[in-house]
Amino acid sequence: MITGLMLTQVLLPLVLIVWMAIAPLRNVMGFWLQAAVTATVLWAIANMGLWILPPWWTPYLYGLLFIIALGIGWRWHKPTQKMPSNWLGWVLVTSLVAFGVFAGNEAVSSWLGQFPPSLPSVNLSFPLRGGDYLILNGGSDIRINAHLKTMDESVPRFRAYRGNGYAVDIVQIDRFGWRATGILPRDLSAYKIYGQPVLAPCDGQIIQAVDHLPDMQIPEVDRENLAGNHVILRCDDIDILLAHFRPQSLAVQAGVNVKVGDRLAEVGNSGASNEPHLHIHAQRPGLANTPFSGDPLPMSFDGRFLVRGDRLIK
């Protein structure tokens, strides 16, 4: 799924940009409609893309290439008529309109997902320090936060994990935007975030701590223990789950009280993790036998609602 999304966010923009430059529609209506649809698709992909491969600055490059392609297309293929002159031209225009409506819906929906839902939210301290971090999943729309699928009440298996709904996934990147050495390395230590200390995001008590599960080898995931090594930290009446720790890295145990900034564990790749990253979510306390089943709550970090594509320097 991730590989398919990455291919889409690379190939589709390039195809549309090259088409704009070398073979735009030859009528004024079609040319500017094509330009508008291309811009809308680029906006949608910029919002929804997982910008770890290629890196976060790629949408800005696409924007520059689009402006260049628009200039080339107009200069070298300037349309001489206002409207399509044959049925094929009208088919292309109609197809562009339909595609544009779809792309526009995706763009607007993913943009609206960058605003927090109208629910009580939890303000936390960011749980990582000493680096440049990128948000992979976060937001209030499923297009930019895959965790929201667990709030679908029609799927029985999701009910035990619905507290996951507004979760945030975090990776670390270098100054060039790369999160690892290589494209999809199997060596976990090749990932910038692997082994980074995870800090308590709020004052509270550890009510659950798991530390014995192995790191998964990429691309394998543990479907039986989705959170992998993790802690549940109860802050007042809210449970905070931090997950996918490196085995034997836990610095706390159940029953211990912690303060903001206390070391909890280290980022790993245990559980249902595609690659090393930190998962965090807030929820109302769940049931004893399904601790991740509480009502999900949106989070802000130091007052900021984080969404896919956001970067933080800590």
Backbone hydrogen bonds, N-H to C=O, Kabsch-Sander energy under -0.5 kcal/mol:
donor,donor_aa,acceptor,acceptor_aa,energy
5,L,1,M,-2.2
6,M,2,I,-2.5
7,L,3,T,-2.3
8,T,4,G,-2.2
9,Q,5,L,-2.5
10,V,6,M,-0.7
10,V,7,L,-0.7
11,L,7,L,-3.3
12,L,8,T,-1.6
14,L,10,V,-1.3
15,V,11,L,-2.6
16,L,12,L,-2.3
17,I,13,P,-2.4
18,V,14,L,-2.6
19,W,15,V,-2.4
20,M,16,L,-2.0
21,A,17,I,-1.5
22,I,18,V,-2.7
23,A,19,W,-1.9
28,V,81,Q,-2.6
29,M,82,K,-2.1
31,F,27,N,-3.1
32,W,28,V,-2.2
33,L,29,M,-2.0
34,Q,30,G,-2.8
35,A,31,F,-2.1
36,A,32,W,-2.2
37,V,33,L,-2.6
38,T,34,Q,-2.4
39,A,35,A,-2.4
40,T,36,A,-2.1
41,V,37,V,-2.6
42,L,38,T,-2.4
43,W,39,A,-2.0
44,A,40,T,-2.5
45,I,41,V,-2.8
46,A,42,L,-2.3
47,N,43,W,-1.9
48,M,44,A,-2.5
49,G,45,I,-2.4
51,W,49,G,-1.0
52,I,50,L,-2.0
53,L,50,L,-1.0
53,L,54,P,-0.7
56,W,51,W,-0.5
58,T,55,P,-2.0
60,Y,57,W,-0.6
61,L,57,W,-1.5
62,Y,58,T,-2.6
63,G,59,P,-2.1
64,L,60,Y,-1.9
65,L,61,L,-2.7
66,F,62,Y,-2.6
67,I,63,G,-1.9
68,I,64,L,-2.1
69,A,65,L,-2.8
70,L,66,F,-2.6
71,G,67,I,-2.0
72,I,68,I,-2.4
73,G,69,A,-3.0
74,W,70,L,-2.1
75,R,71,G,-2.3
76,W,72,I,-2.8
77,H,73,G,-1.5
80,T,26,R,-0.8
81,Q,26,R,-0.7
90,W,86,N,-1.6
91,V,87,W,-2.2
92,L,88,L,-2.3
93,V,89,G,-2.3
94,T,90,W,-2.7
95,S,91,V,-2.5
96,L,92,L,-2.4
97,V,93,V,-2.2
98,A,94,T,-2.3
99,F,95,S,-2.6
100,G,96,L,-2.9
101,V,97,V,-2.3
102,F,98,A,-2.0
103,A,99,F,-2.9
104,G,100,G,-2.8
105,N,101,V,-2.1
106,E,102,F,-2.1
107,A,103,A,-2.7
108,V,104,G,-2.8
109,S,105,N,-2.5
110,S,106,E,-2.3
111,W,107,A,-1.9
112,L,108,V,-2.7
113,G,109,S,-1.5
114,Q,111,W,-1.7
115,F,112,L,-1.8
119,L,117,P,-2.3
122,V,298,P,-2.2
124,L,122,V,-0.6
124,L,300,S,-3.2
125,S,201,P,-2.5
130,G,314,K,-1.5
132,D,173,I,-0.7
133,Y,131,G,-0.5
133,Y,312,L,-3.6
134,L,171,V,-2.9
135,I,310,D,-2.4
136,L,134,L,-0.6
136,L,169,D,-2.5
137,N,169,D,-0.9
138,G,144,I,-1.8
140,S,113,G,-2.8
144,I,141,D,-1.9
145,N,141,D,-1.0
148,L,145,N,-1.6
149,K,146,A,-1.5
150,T,147,H,-2.1
151,M,148,L,-1.7
152,D,149,K,-1.7
153,E,151,M,-1.0
155,V,152,D,-1.7
158,F,155,V,-1.6
159,R,155,V,-0.5
159,R,156,P,-1.4
161,Y,158,F,-2.1
162,R,159,R,-0.8
163,G,292,F,-2.3
164,N,161,Y,-2.0
165,G,162,R,-1.9
167,A,164,N,-2.1
168,V,280,I,-2.6
169,D,137,N,-1.9
170,I,278,L,-2.3
171,V,134,L,-2.4
173,I,132,D,-3.1
174,D,178,W,-2.2
177,G,174,D,-1.8
181,T,190,A,-1.6
182,G,180,A,-0.9
188,L,186,R,-0.7
190,A,187,D,-2.0
191,Y,188,L,-1.7
192,K,179,R,-2.1
194,Y,191,Y,-1.1
195,G,267,V,-2.7
196,Q,193,I,-2.3
198,V,265,A,-2.9
199,L,127,P,-2.8
200,A,262,D,-2.8
204,G,258,V,-2.1
205,Q,234,R,-2.1
206,I,256,V,-2.9
207,I,205,Q,-0.6
207,I,232,I,-2.8
208,Q,232,I,-1.2
210,V,230,H,-2.8
216,M,269,N,-2.2
220,E,217,Q,-2.8
222,D,271,G,-1.8
223,R,221,V,-0.8
228,G,225,N,-1.0
229,N,245,F,-0.5
230,H,210,V,-0.8
231,V,242,L,-2.0
232,I,208,Q,-2.3
233,L,231,V,-0.5
233,L,240,I,-3.0
234,R,205,Q,-3.1
234,R,232,I,-0.6
235,C,233,L,-0.7
235,C,238,I,-3.0
236,D,234,R,-0.6
238,I,235,C,-1.8
239,D,283,Q,-2.9
240,I,233,L,-2.6
241,L,239,D,-0.5
241,L,281,H,-2.6
242,L,231,V,-2.2
242,L,240,I,-0.5
243,A,279,H,-2.3
244,H,227,A,-2.1
244,H,229,N,-0.9
245,F,229,N,-2.6
246,R,266,E,-2.5
248,Q,211,D,-1.9
249,S,246,R,-1.3
251,A,264,L,-3.5
252,V,264,L,-0.6
255,G,206,I,-3.8
256,V,253,Q,-1.9
258,V,204,G,-3.0
261,G,200,A,-2.5
262,D,259,K,-2.4
264,L,198,V,-3.3
265,A,198,V,-1.0
267,V,196,Q,-2.5
268,G,244,H,-1.7
271,G,214,P,-0.5
272,A,226,L,-2.3
273,S,271,G,-2.0
277,H,268,G,-1.0
278,L,170,I,-2.2
279,H,243,A,-1.3
279,H,277,H,-0.5
280,I,168,V,-2.1
281,H,241,L,-1.9
282,A,297,L,-0.6
283,Q,239,D,-2.1
284,R,295,D,-2.5
286,G,291,P,-0.7
287,L,290,T,-1.0
293,S,290,T,-1.9
297,L,282,A,-2.4
300,S,122,V,-2.8
301,F,304,R,-2.9
302,D,124,L,-2.8
302,D,300,S,-0.6
304,R,301,F,-1.3
306,L,304,R,-0.7
308,R,138,G,-2.1
309,G,135,I,-2.9
310,D,307,V,-2.4
312,L,133,Y,-2.5
314,K,131,G,-3.1
314,K,312,L,-0.6
